């Protein structure tokens, strides 16, 4: 059913509601109020104005699933916490960028993506394409907000353009992580120290003998534990991996994580 509310300030607004709620809604007098985000809400008239959603569900914090605050059908209403209610809000009306979670970084000359979660700001990368930045926020919002996430509206063409931009940016990042002429075939693609010419973590080359020495930093990073000398850099890298597992270091430090996973299986 529909209810038309005429406002001298905001004009006529049409409220949609279920037929089962007709007795409650039609028995009250309503007025339209505008929120700070620019959306319109129906409130009861009088000194103690109450939102229509609160009248129907009896809760203070009610979220409109579709984002349409004039749609008060029960299928579009759900009880939420204040934090969840914030997750399902769109971008600020004062923002110069029409997408939520995206801002212009003038220092880098790119669009920066970020999302808030439990008081922390999660970084979503810098992007040259604004649609790629908006799509990246959508991915993070679904990951951290779930069903309460408000997603940036994108057309099929914009999504396709964003996907191509994200893929190109990913390939460029992988290309930069490999130092040409330094990383041996089969070694992990990771950013190493500029002084590391072996292409492996925990491996250094002895200039006098030409052999390779495996070593592991100790607590504090001031001392190193020597793991022995090897003829090949790959052999030294495998010795380093064995030490990583033995001393309980993070598996992300492994030179050959796939080989270790196969052995553990």
Secondary structure, DSSP 8 states (H G I E B T S, - for coil): -EEEEEETTTEEEEEE--GGGHHHHHTS-EEEEE-TTS-EEEEESSSS--BHHHHHH--S-EEETTS-TTB--GGGEEE--HHHHHHT----TT-SSSSTTEEEETTTTEEEEEEEETTEEEEEEEESSHHHHHHHHHHHHHHHHGGG-------HHHHHHHHHHHHHHHHHHHHHHS-TTTS-TTS------TT--SSSTTEEE-TTT--EEEEEE-TTSSSEEEEEEESSHHHHHHHHHHHHHHTT--GGG-S-HHHHHHHH-
